[in-house]
Every structure is written in C-alpha cells, then in structure tokens.
Amino acid sequence: MAWIYLIVAGLLEILWAYSMKLSEGFSRFWPSTVTIVAMIFSFGLLSLAMRTLPLGTAYTIWTGIGAIGAFVVGILVLNEPATAMRILAAAMIIGGLVLMKISS
C-alpha cells in the first residue's frame, strides 16, 4: 500500500507544480487553490508512505515522479523545448528511480 500512496503523492506533485505555474505567482485564485490542496494531499500521502518505506527511497521516488512528470507536462502542455540534453537528463533521473526501487 505504501507504494500506491507514494505514486499518487508523486502524481499530485506533478499537479501542484503545473497549477503553481498557472497561478502566476499565486495571483490567480483557482490555480493557487489547486496548488495548495494538491500540496497538502501530496505531502500527506508521502508521510503515509514513509511509515514503511525508507526515507531516502520514498523521498527520492516522490521527487523523481514529480520532476519527470513536470518535465513531460512542460513539453507536452506548455511547449517547452525537448532538447537532447534535457531528454538525456530525464532518462538519467528515470534510471536512478529504477535503481532506487530495485534496491528497496
């Protein structure tokens, strides 16, 4: 169950990062509200996952899901550049996440 909590927490991290971008510095009400609510639930689920998963594993996976997810959303939704160097960096993050999961 801890891994499910962790994955959902990571997905919520993607949501709050995206909605934070849309909030334009917390100057728009609804995106700001979504950001704060998603943050609360993301942190809450992360804390539940940390009841059984090691700190280093849980936190690394959580931030990795958020980083890769935000990267993908940036490219697909916000039309950010998908350069070879950025894709290589994302691939290395994914490799690190896989190794972290295997080692747990």
HELIX and SHEET records of a PDB file:
HELIX    1   1 ALA A    2  LEU A   22  1                                  21    
HELIX    2   2 PHE A   29  ALA A   49  1                                  21    
HELIX    3   3 LEU A   55  LEU A   76  1                                  22    
HELIX    4   4 ALA A   84  ILE A  102  1                                  19    
END                                                                             
